[in-house]
Amino acid sequence: MTKLISIALSLSSILLSSHSTLGFSVSSLTAKQRRSSITTVNNPSNPLLHRTTSTRAPSSSSSQSSSSSSLSADTNNTPFATEPVQQIDANNKVFTPGATVAIASTPHKLKAYQVPKAAFGTFSSSSGQFLPQDEGSITRDTSCLVLPEGLRGVVMRVYDVNEWDRTHPILIKFVAGLDREGEGGFDVPKTFMMHFDADEIVVVD
């Protein structure tokens, strides 16, 4: 009987020891798993960590660099200023406001259509006298003032063709009676203005 009790006590001790050992092992394994989990979270190769760090606000130096790049881009896109295009006649003289000019020799007759009806006509080649158009024979083609070579006027404006789309960039004013103030000249019936190209007029002063 004593032996049976002794054997039973021994078996109980062995079972308790095994249970304790098993519990320790499980506890140790759980701790190791936790450490492993913590290590994984802190691992730089973890995508979650990269996403977290990628949401950080840029540093002030990065912002300054970005602003500087943007300013540089805006500056580079600014168009360069261009010098006004000068209008020059056949004698290499520059047309300027206030200069006196004269109708040049051209292969075709120059006609002013934007004139009053009383100014429709031509000029006498010998005397310079104005010859009005006969009202009974006025047509679309004759509803104008034919401008003779040598007729003088004054430059009112020279348009910059870089800024203005002008095929005839020089504005000339012809004043009634002005061309008669010198020797010869033409008897302009009405004051009017007209645009010209540089090869249609020449500077005379």
Salt bridges, closest charged atoms under 4 A:
ASP141 OD1 - LYS111 NZ 3.36
ASP179 OD1 - ARG152 NE 2.63
